[in-house]
């Protein structure tokens, strides 16, 4: 009598283990080496830049340093309604959902299954109904399937961390977008304010030129001066009027631009009252060279992009190794014949399907599996090469961003110093012209000179004051550009300031708090 054992021979177990180790080692042999973390510079090349410094500047709400409630209201409105900021916020939400998707793909998955089949067998099949005694049968299955993929090579873990780094980058990009909007609102608002101040001077200049024209016409009628004097006065008046019209048009254009920036129509803009321009004190933070890496949201975004690209190379490298998973199934299954006399659902079939819940209908299964890529037609190598290229591109983009940031800061700092020197000279000219006006007025009151000298001095003074306001507006615009170049008060939290030295955790993607807040 022959006896067949249901257990596999014991000698097959070491063989199976040997085969498993062989395929694992084969995957390791062809896998590329793990890449080290790229060396990224930790400071910005600002050496040699001679500029005054200010501690703790710019602050998170940097625009409040100008003490302008109208500007505060405009920026608050822009942060609520700007379409550009809404688009940046949607990118952050998309990145956060990507983190959740990557995390959901790791670990244990459980799926339920319920199925009921009613089928007729062919009269000419492998098992004819004449042999089985029925044409119709019912199949019912009810079960639960569990699947667990062992992430021994860190592929899923690296995918989660890459998605988290992308979320950090998107948050930094949102802060950069908010800073751009805030800076544009402030620059446009101060441009409008400068035009309003210049318009007041232009209106005064028109009045002065009108009086000069009246005097010229009177002197020509009396035969004191030649007719060309009137024409010269009219030319001066036309120039002053043209300046006035130009400024009036510029004011309306800036209002339209402000409305577009804050996301409302020009008629819906809050009421704006002209007043004097604020003064500026252009300087650099005392730690700008070392701290600009954490101050600039675009640099932080580029740094997180490098981290994400590095994680993607680890994911592509893990594809060379075998996937080891285990599937388990438990449920109930029952196949019952239907009545051959009644088409459709036969009588008694419902009672037959009741066998599904009997003890004998239970089914179980467990399937360990190992999947090793042997021949992929170069797909793995190409995917890994693409990830390496993306990493190199991210590193190059980071270096370009850092260099551009240094150039931006240095340019604005030097420009601010030059404008400050020009403003000092312009202020001296304004004071000198003010002295000339006072002298001319004194002589006119004593009857030594007529009103023409006084009016001419007033026209020159108005011109110098207009140039002074233009320089002050340039100083404000440069100050805003310097604030933007310094990151606008953005600063990476201590836990996220150095992606190279911190471990990413999907605990929160909104910890990268920057200055531009909505």
ABEGO torsion letter per residue (X at the ends): XBBBBABBBAAAAAAAAAAAAAAAAAAAAABBBBBBBBBBBABBBABGBBBBBBBGOBBABAAAAAGBAAAAAAAAAAAAABAAAAAAAAAAAAAAAAAAAAAAABEBBBBBBBBBBBBBBBAABABBAAAAGBABBBBBBBBBBBBBBBBAAGAAAAAAAAAAAAAAAAAAAAAAAAAAAAAAAAAAAAAAAAAAAAAAAAAAAAAAAAAAAAAAAAAAAAGABBAAAAAAAAAAAAAAAAAAAAAAAAAAAAAAAAAAAAGBBAAABBBBBBBBBBBBBBBBBAAAAAAAAAABAAAAAAAAAAAAAAAAAAAAAAAABBBBBBBBBBBBBBBBBBBAABBEBBBGAAAAAAAAABAAABBBBBBBBBBBBABAGGAAAAAAAAAAAAAAAAAAAAAAAAAAAAAAAAAAAAAAAAAAAAAAAAAAAAAAAAAAAAAAAAAAAAGABBAAAAAAAAAAAAAAAAAAAAAAAAAAAAAAAAAAAAGGGBBBBAAAABAAABBBBAABAAABBBABBX
